[in-house]
Amino acid sequence: MITANLQDMVQNDISGERFAKAFAWLAETDLASLEPGRHTIDGDDIFANVMSTTTMAASEKSYEAHRVYADIHYVIEGEERIGTAPVADAEALQDFDEASDFCLYSYPDGDASWSVLRAGDFCVTPPADAHKPACCGDAGPAALRKICVKVRV
């Protein structure tokens, strides 16, 4: 499932060559055997961060957004709720860090769009979306093993 606002289509275009490489890497790689950390796919244009974490209550997290990279969130094991909101409507909680392409934001959780990702599921969060990944569901915090593929847009 990919949802987006049509006015952000230029920023949200996932039909390009870099996205094709990223999805091919996900499809062709033994993801379960990957060690945590960064895995280079195509230099700094496409790389994957493999992580093992514990999901948290959404109320304990902030939204985040990037300007240079879109994220492909892919669940290897476990389940995560991920909230998305228009970054243009979110309130920055800090100055944007250009070096790490990262900023934290506040946005009312009740107004965000929420998706549940299970093993094998993915969602794409382009720069137009603030996102709150690795949130737990009603059952509470649980183990999550996921990959965040960063694609330069």
Buried (B, 14 or more C-beta within 10 A) or exposed (E): EEEBEEEBEEBBEBEEEBBEBBBEBBEEBEBEEBEEEEBEBBEEBBBBBBBEBEBBEBEEBBBBBBBBBBBBBBBBBBBBBBBBBBBEEBEBEEEEEEEEBBBBBEBEBEEBEBBEBEBEBBBBBBBBBBBBBBBBBEEEBEEBBBBBBBBBB
